[in-house]
Amino acid sequence: MEVAYFDHAASSWPKPPQVLQAMQDCMLHYSANPGRGSHQMAVKASRVLFDTRKHLAKLFRIKNPNDISFALNTTMALNQAIKGFVREGDHVVCTAVEHNSVRRPLEYLKKTKGITITYVKTNEKGELNITDVARAITEHTSLVVCSHSSNLLGSILPVEQIGELCRGKGIKLLVDAAQSAGVLDIDVSAMGIDMLAFPGHKGLLGPQGTGGLYIAPDIELDPLIHGGTGSQSEAIDQPAVRPDRYESGTQNTVGIAGLNEGVKFVLNETVERIHHKEWTQTQTLMAELMGIDGVQVYGPDLGQNRTGIVTFNIHQADSSEVAFILDQSFQIAVRSGFHCSPLAHESAGTLERGSVRSSLGYFTTDEEVTRMVDAVKEIAKYLK
């Protein structure tokens, strides 16, 4: 029996065939250093990187593709944004559903630079009240950090409202699009997003080791990494030109070639169609699981908008035990535990035992949803 994959919130799988083909083509024909030479292979590599920036800019409605810098993942992009922007004595507002990729850099700066942080609480479903965000802002607030969608509960946060609030107060907004890039519509200008951190290996359907950070033109960050950029090599200091300033070292050309095809696939299918398919299957899975005795489903109510994450627990069983049974007995891949989001678990009331996170993707089939429901029914009877 083939594995039914319900771990798209960690990495999407499978990838579109053209993603694999582009990566193979790169390795066979132009796997040279982009921006490090004038020979035809290096030029081809550079063109593919810029082509990818152009497609990302189209997807997120970014005016200048060079305002996008590549990163290994969302975590690296968030670290670049946070550590490159926040200054000593600043106050930062973020939400209680943030990933550790936001929380840990902020707490590090709290220890090393004396910044202050306010974590705005959500309700148990992961829903945020914009009034609470407004109340958290002080005269020292320089940055608001917000997940577009919770990686535990699937709730969608009011980014556009937060962006409007920040614009009115001259505060910058950093959005973590780990669960929304390629799945929810993102328009950085309309939504008031000053920095957008995104992964390549989730909703954008590219390979692992890819991602990026959009930085608004009026923002200058201290580079997270200093080194060779292939430009202004005679200068001691890091170049000021974008994207070189934030892209030291050899880029993941092979991975970015694959990412380019993933983004093109999303643009062709459209975010609206992708989200509708995932939402429809999510609603089916939620409704079925909620009808099973002993199963508790977390996050927004049935019928409410959310991303393709359905998190649950069965009776009082440890989430790791349930995930193990699903994997070993039913060939169903999920993720258990705390999902690097302890504050979200605190909000949901699952901090003691964690939860089972099933997450759907564009290639999830109706048959796989049925397999999940049938498996949970059997497990619930066994664990009763």
C-alpha positions in Angstrom: 0.0 0.0 0.0 1.3 3.4 -0.9 1.7 6.0 1.8 -1.1 8.5 2.2 0.8 11.8 2.8 -0.8 14.2 5.3 2.2 16.2 6.2 2.1 19.1 3.7 2.4 21.7 6.4 6.0 20.5 6.9 6.8 19.8 3.2 4.6 19.3 0.2 4.8 16.0 -1.6 4.8 14.9 -4.4 6.1 17.7 -6.5 4.9 18.5 -10.0 7.0 16.5 -12.6 8.3 19.7 -14.1 10.0 20.5 -10.8 12.0 17.4 -11.0 12.8 17.8 -14.7 14.1 21.4 -14.1 16.4 20.3 -11.4 17.8 17.5 -13.5 18.2 19.8 -16.4 20.2 22.2 -14.2 22.5 19.5 -13.0 23.1 18.2 -16.4 23.6 21.4 -18.4 24.2 24.6 -16.3 25.0 23.8 -12.7 27.6 26.6 -12.4 27.8 29.5 -10.0 25.3 32.2 -10.7 26.8 35.7 -10.7 30.3 34.3 -10.4 31.4 34.3 -14.0 30.6 35.5 -17.6 30.7 32.1 -19.3 27.4 30.8 -20.7 26.7 28.2 -17.9 27.0 30.9 -15.2 24.9 33.3 -17.2 22.2 30.6 -17.7 22.2 30.0 -13.9 21.9 33.7 -13.2 19.0 33.9 -15.6 17.1 31.1 -13.9 17.5 32.8 -10.6 16.1 36.1 -11.9 13.3 34.2 -13.8 12.3 32.7 -10.4 12.3 36.1 -8.8 10.0 37.4 -11.5 7.5 34.6 -11.0 7.6 35.1 -7.2 7.1 38.8 -7.8 4.1 38.1 -10.0 2.6 35.8 -7.4 3.0 38.2 -4.5 2.4 41.4 -6.5 5.9 42.7 -5.8 7.0 45.6 -8.1 10.8 44.9 -8.2 11.9 41.2 -8.3 15.3 42.3 -6.8 13.5 43.1 -3.6 13.3 39.3 -3.1 16.3 37.6 -1.6 16.6 33.8 -1.6 17.0 31.9 1.6 17.3 28.2 2.6 13.9 28.2 4.3 11.4 30.4 6.1 13.4 30.2 9.3 16.5 31.8 7.7 14.3 34.4 6.1 12.6 35.3 9.4 16.0 35.5 11.2 17.3 37.8 8.5 14.2 40.0 8.8 14.1 40.1 12.6 17.8 40.3 13.4 18.5 42.7 10.6 15.7 45.1 11.5 15.1 45.2 15.3 17.3 47.6 17.2 18.3 47.8 20.9 15.4 49.0 23.0 12.8 48.3 20.4 9.4 46.9 21.2 8.0 44.1 19.0 4.4 42.8 18.9 3.7 39.3 17.7 0.9 36.7 18.1 0.6 33.7 20.4 0.4 31.3 17.4 3.9 32.2 16.1 6.4 29.5 15.2 9.7 29.1 17.1 11.3 30.6 14.0 9.8 33.9 15.2 9.8 33.4 18.9 13.4 32.2 19.4 15.0 35.0 17.4 12.9 37.6 19.3 13.8 36.0 22.7 17.5 36.0 21.7 17.3 39.7 21.0 15.5 40.2 24.3 18.5 38.7 26.0 21.2 40.4 23.9 19.7 43.8 23.0 17.2 44.4 25.7 14.2 44.5 23.4 10.7 44.0 24.8 8.1 41.7 23.3 4.3 41.5 23.6 2.6 38.2 22.6 -1.0 38.9 21.7 -3.2 36.0 22.6 -5.6 34.3 20.3 -8.7 32.3 21.3 -8.6 28.5 21.5 -9.3 28.3 17.8 -6.3 30.4 16.9 -8.4 33.4 15.9 -7.0 36.9 16.5 -8.8 40.1 17.6 -7.4 43.1 15.8 -8.3 45.3 18.8 -5.9 43.3 21.0 -3.1 44.0 18.5 -3.8 47.7 18.6 -3.8 47.7 22.4 -0.4 46.0 22.4 1.3 48.7 20.4 3.4 51.3 22.3 5.4 54.3 21.4 8.5 52.1 21.2 7.0 49.5 18.8 9.0 49.2 15.7 7.7 45.9 14.3 4.7 43.6 14.3 5.3 40.0 13.3 2.3 37.9 12.3 1.8 34.4 10.9 -0.6 34.5 7.9 -1.9 31.1 9.0 -1.3 29.0 12.2 0.8 25.9 11.5 -1.1 24.1 14.3 -4.7 25.3 14.0 -5.0 26.4 10.3 -6.6 29.7 11.4 -6.1 32.6 9.0 -5.1 35.8 10.7 -6.3 39.3 9.7 -3.1 40.4 8.0 -4.7 43.1 5.9 -6.2 44.7 9.0 -2.9 44.5 10.8 -1.2 46.0 7.8 -3.6 48.9 7.8 -3.1 49.4 11.6 0.7 49.4 11.1 0.7 51.8 8.2 -1.3 54.3 10.3 1.2 54.2 13.1 4.4 54.0 11.0 5.2 50.5 12.2 6.7 47.8 9.9 4.9 44.5 9.4 6.7 41.2 8.9 4.5 38.3 7.8 5.4 34.6 8.1 3.9 33.0 5.0 5.1 29.4 5.8 1.5 28.0 5.6 0.0 30.5 3.1 2.5 31.1 0.2 0.9 29.4 -2.8 -2.3 28.6 -0.9 -3.7 32.0 0.0 -3.8 35.2 -2.0 -1.0 37.5 -1.0 -0.6 41.1 -2.3 2.2 42.8 -0.4 1.1 46.4 -1.3 -2.7 45.9 -0.7 -2.1 44.1 2.6 0.5 46.5 3.9 3.2 43.9 4.2 6.7 45.3 4.6 8.6 42.0 4.8 7.3 38.6 3.7 9.1 35.4 4.6 8.1 32.3 2.6 9.2 28.7 2.0 9.8 27.1 -1.4 9.1 23.6 -0.2 5.5 23.8 1.0 2.7 25.5 -1.0 5.0 26.7 -3.7 5.8 23.0 -4.5 9.5 23.4 -4.8 12.3 21.4 -3.2 13.6 21.7 0.4 16.4 24.2 0.9 14.5 26.9 -0.9 12.6 30.0 0.3 13.0 33.7 0.4 12.3 37.1 1.9 10.6 40.1 0.4 12.0 43.4 1.8 10.2 46.6 1.0 12.3 49.2 -0.9 12.3 51.6 2.1 13.8 49.1 4.5 17.5 48.4 4.9 18.5 45.4 6.9 21.8 44.4 8.5 22.8 41.3 6.5 22.5 38.1 8.5 25.5 36.7 6.6 28.5 38.5 5.1 30.7 37.2 2.4 31.2 36.8 -1.3 28.4 38.1 -3.6 30.1 38.1 -7.0 29.7 41.9 -7.1 31.8 44.7 -5.8 34.5 42.2 -4.7 37.0 45.0 -4.3 35.0 46.5 -1.5 35.5 45.6 2.2 31.9 46.1 3.1 28.9 44.1 2.0 27.3 45.6 -1.2 24.3 47.8 -0.8 22.7 46.6 -4.1 19.9 44.1 -3.9 19.6 41.2 -3.8 23.4 40.7 -3.5 23.4 42.4 0.0 21.4 39.5 1.4 22.7 36.6 -0.7 26.3 35.9 0.3 27.8 32.6 -1.0 26.8 30.3 -3.8 23.0 30.0 -4.2 21.1 26.8 -4.4 20.7 27.0 -8.2 19.4 23.5 -8.6 16.8 24.0 -5.9 15.8 27.4 -7.2 15.4 26.0 -10.7 12.9 23.5 -9.3 11.2 26.3 -7.3 10.7 28.3 -10.5 8.7 25.5 -11.9 6.7 25.1 -8.7 5.8 28.8 -8.7 4.8 28.6 -12.4 2.6 25.6 -11.6 0.8 27.6 -8.8 0.4 30.6 -11.1 -1.1 28.4 -13.8 -3.5 26.6 -11.5 -4.2 29.8 -9.5 -4.1 30.2 -5.8 -7.9 30.5 -5.7 -8.4 27.1 -7.2 -5.7 25.5 -5.0 -7.2 27.0 -1.9 -10.8 25.9 -2.8 -9.7 22.3 -3.4 -7.8 22.1 -0.1 -10.6 23.9 1.8 -13.3 21.5 0.4 -11.3 18.4 1.4 -10.5 19.9 4.8 -14.2 20.5 5.5 -14.9 16.9 4.6 -12.2 15.5 6.8 -13.2 17.8 9.7 -16.9 16.8 9.5 -16.0 13.1 9.4 -13.5 13.3 12.3 -15.9 15.3 14.4 -18.5 12.6 14.1 -16.2 9.9 15.6 -16.6 9.2 19.3 -13.6 10.4 21.3 -12.0 12.5 18.6 -11.5 16.3 19.3 -10.7 18.5 16.3 -9.0 21.9 16.9 -9.0 25.2 15.1 -11.7 27.3 13.4 -15.2 25.8 13.3 -16.6 23.8 10.4 -17.5 26.2 7.5 -15.0 28.8 8.5 -12.1 29.8 6.3 -8.8 28.1 7.1 -5.8 26.5 5.5 -5.5 22.7 4.9 -4.6 21.8 8.4 -6.8 19.5 10.6 -5.3 18.9 14.0 -6.9 16.4 16.4 -6.5 14.1 19.4 -8.1 10.8 20.1 -9.5 10.2 23.7 -6.6 10.8 26.1 -4.0 9.1 24.0 -0.6 10.6 23.5 -0.4 12.2 20.0 2.9 10.4 19.2 1.2 7.0 19.8 -1.6 7.9 17.4 0.8 9.1 14.8 2.9 5.9 15.1 -0.2 3.7 14.6 -1.3 5.7 11.6 2.2 5.3 10.1 2.9 1.7 10.9 -0.5 0.1 10.6 -2.2 2.3 8.0 0.6 3.8 6.0 -0.6 7.3 6.7 2.0 10.1 7.3 1.1 12.8 9.8 3.0 14.8 12.4 2.6 14.6 16.1 3.9 16.6 19.1 4.2 20.4 19.5 5.0 21.5 15.9 7.5 24.1 17.1 4.6 26.3 18.3 4.2 25.9 22.1 2.3 29.2 22.5 -0.3 27.9 20.0 -0.6 24.7 21.9 -1.1 26.7 25.1 -3.9 28.6 23.4 -5.5 25.4 22.1 -5.2 23.6 25.5 -2.9 20.9 24.1 0.4 21.8 25.7 0.6 18.7 27.9 0.3 16.0 25.2 0.6 17.8 21.9 -1.7 16.9 19.0 -1.9 15.0 15.7 -1.6 17.3 12.8 -2.9 16.1 9.4 -2.3 18.6 6.6 -3.6 18.4 3.1 -2.1 19.6 -0.2 -3.1 20.1 -3.7 -2.3 16.5 -4.7 -4.3 15.0 -1.8 -7.0 12.7 -3.2 -10.5 12.1 -1.9 -9.6 8.5 -1.5 -6.8 9.4 0.9 -9.2 11.5 2.9 -11.4 8.5 3.2 -8.4 6.3 4.3 -7.6 8.8 7.0 -11.2 8.8 8.3 -11.4 5.0 8.3 -8.1 4.7 10.1 -9.0 7.2 12.9 -12.3 5.3 13.4 -10.4 2.1 14.0 -7.8 3.7 16.3 -10.5 5.4 18.3 -12.2 2.0 18.9 -8.9 0.5 19.8 -7.9 3.2 22.3 -11.3 3.6 23.9 
